Amino acid sequence: MAIYTKEEAKKILEKALSFSKADACEINLSGSNSGNIRYARNTVSTAGYRSTQSLAVQSSFGKKVGTATIDEFDDASLEKVVRRAEELAQLSPENPEFMAPLGPQTYDEAITYKESTANITPEYRAEVASKSIVPAAEKDVTAAGFLDDSAEFSAMINSNGLFAYNQSTDVDFTVTMRTNDGTGSGWVTRDYNDINKFDASEASKVAIDKAVMSREARAIEPGKYTVILEPAAASDLLRNMFRSFDARSADEGRSFMSAKDGGTKLGQKIVDERVNIWSDPLNPDVPTSTWNGAGQPLKKTSWIENGVVKNLAYDRYWAEQKGVEPVPFPSNAIMEGGDESFEDMIKGTKKGILVTRFWYIRSVDPQTLLYTGLTRDGTFYIENGQIKFPVKNFRFNESPIIMLNNLESLGEQVRVNGNLIPYMKIRDFTFTSLSDAV
C-alpha cells in the first residue's frame, strides 16, 4: 500500500526529521498506485499494476547540501537515510544559490483526488480496450492505445516548521487508429482527474472517424493557410510558449521574454488582445496541487491579460536577487476560449486546413519562439465552409507568438495534458513542405 493518509505521512516525516543533526533539513515523501493496459494490432499486448513509494532527505550545513533517498520507512532505515544525506552534505561544495527552507505556509484544500479514479479495476481497463478494438475492427481499422491511471500522494516537512500534503488521481488515454490499407490515420487523447468524465467509446470513435476520413490523402501546395487548430495541436505549440515565462532567463537575455533594452517584456502587449492565459490549481476541470516542490502556495495567477504580459515566474533565489516577491511557476495553463463553435469555424472558412495535432516539434529560434514540426493523424482541406478531402501531412515553421497575433477566432476550451486550451482559427499559418508519412 503506497498511499498514506495525511496523518500517516506526517508521522513518518516527523520521525525522519527527529534524526536530523543538520543546520536545515527538508524531507519529501511520495507514493503511487497505478495501473495500465496497452493494446496494438487490435489485441491487448500488456497490462500491469505498480505500487511505489519513496522518501528523500535534503540536509544542509550552511550552503552545503546533500540528498539521499530510501523506500523503507522503519526507524533504522529513516535514521540511515538522514545520516547519509548529512554525510553527502559535508562532502559537497557550497551552493551559492542555496535558500533556507520556508517556514510554515497556509495552503488551499486541493480538489485533485477522486475515489472513483483510485478504484479503477483491471476489468475496467479491459473494457476500455474493448471499446476501441471492437469498433475499430468493424470499420476495417487497427487500434493501438494506452490507458494509464494512478492515485498518488506527496508530502513534505522541514526543520523550519513547514508541512504540506496532497493526494491526487489521474487517468491518461491515447489511441491511434490506422486504416488497414495503410493510407489513413486518426488519433485522440483524453486526460482527467475524474474517471467519470471519460468516455472510451466517444474518444475511440473520434480517432476511428479521423482514420477513415483521412484515407488516400492528396498533396496540395505548402504555403500560408488559414488553419483551424484542434486543442491538442494548439497545445503542442503553446506549451513551448508557457516555458518562456521564466523571469531569470528573461532578465539574463536568454528567452523570448527578454526585451531589447535589457529588461523583460513584463507589461508589454505581445499577442492579440483576446488572448487571456492564467493558472489556477482550484479550477474544477484541471485541478492541481496547491503547493509546489519548494513548498510555496500556488494561487490563481494571470500570465497574459488582454494580450499583455502580466507576470513572470520568479523562484525564491531570483526574487531575492531582484528584490521582488517570488511568483511560483504555474502548475497548469488555462487559455480563455470563445463562443464560436467548431462547426461554425469550418463553415466560416473559405480556404483552409484543419489540423488534428503536431509532432516532432523542434526549436528553430528561441529568441522568437520559432518552431518547426509536422502535422499528423488527420489533416484536412477546407473549402467554402466544408471539409473537402484529406491532405498529406505538412512540415510547418511557426511561432506561437505570431500565431496568437494572427488569431481570427476562439472556440470551446478542452482539457489537454492537464491544461485548458480552446479551438483556434489562425490566419497565415506557414507550411513549408510536404511529408509523405501517414
C-alpha positions, 0 to 999 in steps of 0.5 A: 500500500503506497498511499498514506493518509495525511496523518500517516505521512506526517508521522513518518516525516516527523520521525525522519526529521527527529534524526536530523543533526543538520543546520536545515533539513527538508524531507519529501515523501511520495507514493503511487498506485497505478495501473495500465493496459496497452493494446496494438494490432487490435489485441491487448499486448500488456497490462500491469499494476505498480505500487511505489513509494519513496522518501528523500532527505535534503540536509544542509550545513550552511550552503552545503547540501546533500540528498539521499533517498530510501523506500523503507520507512522503519526507524533504522532505515529513516535514521540511515537515510538522514545520516547519509544525506548529512554525510553527502552534505559535508562532502559537497561544495557550497551552493551559492544559490542555496535558500533556507527552507520556508517556514510554515505556509497556509495552503488551499484544500486541493480538489485533485483526488477522486475515489472513483479514479483510485478504484479503477479495476483491471476489468475496467481497463479491459473494457476500455480496450474493448471499446476501441478494438471492437469498433475499430475492427468493424470499420476495417481499422487497427487500434493501438492505445494506452490507458494509464491511471494512478492515485498518488500522494506527496508530502513534505516537512522541514526543520523550519516548521513547514508541512504540506500534503496532497493526494491526487488521481489521474487517468491518461488515454491515447489511441491511434487508429490506422486504416488497414490499407495503410493510407489513413490515420486518426488519433485522440487523447483524453486526460482527467482527474475524474474517471467519470468524465471519460468516455472510451467509446466517444474518444475511440470513435473520434480517432476511428472517424479521423482514420477513415476520413483521412484515407488516400490523402492528396498533396496540395501546395505548402504555403500560408493557410488559414488553419483551424487548430484542434486543442491538442495541436494548439497545445503542442505549440503553446506549451513551448510558449508557457516555458518562456515565462521564466523571469531569470532567463528573461532578465539574463537575455536568454528567452523570448521574454527578454526585451531589447533594452535589457529588461523583460517584456513584463507589461508589454502587449505581445499577442492579440488582445483576446488572448487571456492565459492564467493558472489556477490549481482550484479550477474544477476541470484541471485541478492541481496541487496547491503547493509546489516542490519548494513548498510555496502556495500556488494561487490563481495567477494571470500570465497574459491579460488582454494580450499583455504580459502580466507576470513572470515566474520568479523562484525564491533565489531570483526574487531575492536577487531582484528584490521582488516577491517570488511568483511560483511557476504555474502548475497548469495553463488555462487559455480563455476560449470563445463562443464560436463553435467548431462547426461554425469555424469550418463553415466560416472558412473559405480556404483552409486546413484543419489540423488534428495535432503536431509532432516532432516539434523542434526549436528553430529560434528561441529568441522568437519562439520559432518552431518547426514540426509536422502535422499528423493523424488527420489533416484536412482541406477546407473549402467554402465552409466544408471539409473537402478531402484529406491532405498529406501531412505538412512540415510547418515553421511557426511561432506561437507568438505570431500565431496568437497575433494572427488569431481570427477566432476562439472556440470551446476550451478542452482539457489537454495534458492537464491544461485548458486550451480552446479551438483556434482559427489562425490566419497565415499559418506557414507550411513549408513542405510536404511529408509523405508519412501517414 
